[in-house]
Amino acid sequence: MERMIGIFQLLLSGVLGAMALATIVNMVLIAMRPETISVMNAFMGQLVVVIFLAVWSRIFFVKGQERVRNYKS
């Protein structure tokens, strides 16, 4: 059971990392629009989301790696 939870955490880490990368791509696409206050608001909000996703991805990766490595069959 511990190993399965660890694998699930590693998969979740990958999904969160992919979401962070997709958000970064979206930020680049938004940055190409003309400068307005709504563009800057979207940019700042997505920056917060990217940081949040990267932190949680790292946490799940470390915890999942610990569970998989400490598994004894």
C-alpha positions in Angstrom: 0.0 0.0 0.0 2.8 2.4 0.8 4.5 1.8 -2.6 1.2 2.5 -4.4 0.7 5.7 -2.5 4.3 6.7 -3.4 3.7 6.0 -7.1 0.5 8.0 -6.9 2.4 10.9 -5.4 5.0 10.7 -8.1 2.3 10.8 -10.8 0.6 13.7 -9.1 3.9 15.5 -9.0 4.2 15.0 -12.8 0.7 16.3 -13.4 1.3 19.4 -11.3 4.6 20.0 -13.0 2.9 19.8 -16.4 0.2 22.2 -15.3 2.9 24.7 -14.2 4.6 24.4 -17.6 1.3 24.9 -19.3 0.6 28.0 -17.2 4.0 29.4 -18.1 3.2 28.9 -21.8 -0.1 30.7 -21.3 1.8 33.6 -19.6 4.1 33.9 -22.6 1.1 34.1 -24.9 -0.6 36.7 -22.7 2.6 38.7 -22.6 2.4 39.2 -26.4 -0.9 41.2 -26.1 -0.9 45.0 -25.8 -0.2 46.3 -22.3 -3.3 46.8 -20.3 -4.1 46.5 -16.6 -6.0 43.3 -17.2 -3.0 41.7 -18.9 -0.8 42.6 -15.9 -3.4 41.3 -13.5 -3.6 38.0 -15.3 0.2 37.9 -15.5 0.6 38.4 -11.7 -2.2 35.9 -10.9 -0.7 33.2 -13.0 2.7 33.9 -11.5 1.2 33.0 -8.1 -0.3 29.9 -9.6 3.0 28.8 -11.1 4.8 29.2 -7.8 2.0 27.2 -6.0 2.1 24.4 -8.5 5.9 24.2 -8.5 6.1 24.0 -4.7 3.4 21.3 -4.4 5.0 19.4 -7.3 8.3 19.3 -5.4 6.7 18.3 -2.1 4.8 15.4 -3.7 7.9 14.3 -5.6 10.1 14.2 -2.5 7.4 12.4 -0.4 6.6 9.9 -3.2 10.3 9.2 -3.7 10.7 8.5 0.0 7.8 6.1 0.0 8.9 4.2 -3.1 12.5 3.9 -1.8 11.6 2.8 1.7 9.2 0.1 0.4 10.2 -3.4 1.7 8.6 -6.3 -0.1 
